[in-house]
């Protein structure tokens, strides 16, 4: 497969220019948009996780967003000429990309990685999660059919039809660059492959509610994000951190917007069903509805429940409920002043999810900047659902993607959203410009 990919990549690079590559990327994105419903149904049926309607919106939103972000970006030939120095930057492809994709996002992750590769004249081989191999393969096949009329070599985009751990490891050691989206074990394998690798860290999005906000609006966004696709995406909200003086108003708003607040006894049942003896998350709750999880825990909740809220009795490692919960369960923690709220979020991240994302609902720019300055996270979402915007949005400047770097905090090489530019090598032609004054020693040290 890698040998075929190398041959296809050379042919593709030799025969396509920026305009034709952009036409190809548009076709690849549009076919996922046009088949959003059937791919969403296949993903839910095969994985047994998530929400059909949310997967439809994800398939449509991500395909639109990726194309919108990429349609006017240069990725071939001369990217830039510096007016002052005359330095010229020239884009070069890396070669063959090996992309490991997760069962939680089995459609949009292969799609975005394929489009990023095609945009930069790289061939790509997808290794899907075994639990979602059929729907991922269908998405890849649809893309291949859509781009074939544009004279794209067949081996430019490939998928391992029967993925296994051994085959994935073999792939990672044979390609030129690895993109690993999924569990931390697979990400560590990617970093151990001996090839340049882009991995992701665990998510555990902390949400701070300031006191100067509309609690109804903020909690609606918070619950919408936590319930989205039954909470399986890494950008989903995990903990709500509220001012102790606002508890009655915040909890009333949470209930109004579909949250069920657990009693102390019910909270213990939730901890046990999610993390028995503080062990790894129970795989049977991942991507399931709040109603189903409540029933598993022996808790009776209203049929309208969208999210289950458990009040924490500690911060970070002191309480398992502060960890990442890949289902619609939310942890609640009080604070006395905003600086304490930021510290609570920091401690929860340090325990799990360091480097990923946080959200702040506030009308105070000073508080928002304080959170961004102190928290060890790569992105801070402001007054919006993190689940649907931290992975990129047309209105917030974050690149639309499904692979979110967590920086050195999360043992990643990226602290931004992975996109097409990370699949480019860049040659810099650097002549000396004699018109630029070279300061003498006195000038240098007087600066």
GINOR-V835447 format. One record per helix or strand. SS is the DSSP state (helix for helix, strand for strand). FROM is the first residue (numbers start at 1). LEN is the number of residues. If there is no record, write none. Layout:
# GINOR-V835447
{{SS	FROM	LEN} {SS	FROM	LEN}}
This chain:
# GINOR-V835447
{{helix	2	14} {helix	18	17} {helix	36	12} {helix	52	19} {strand	77	5} {strand	88	6} {strand	96	5} {helix	108	12} {strand	123	5} {helix	130	19} {helix	154	3} {strand	157	3} {helix	165	10} {strand	177	4} {helix	184	8} {strand	196	3} {strand	205	5} {helix	215	17} {strand	237	7} {helix	244	13} {strand	259	3} {helix	264	11} {helix	276	3} {helix	290	8} {strand	307	5} {helix	316	3} {helix	320	3} {strand	329	7} {helix	338	14} {strand	355	7} {helix	365	10} {strand	377	6} {helix	386	4} {strand	404	1} {helix	408	3} {strand	417	1} {helix	420	4} {strand	424	6} {helix	441	5}}
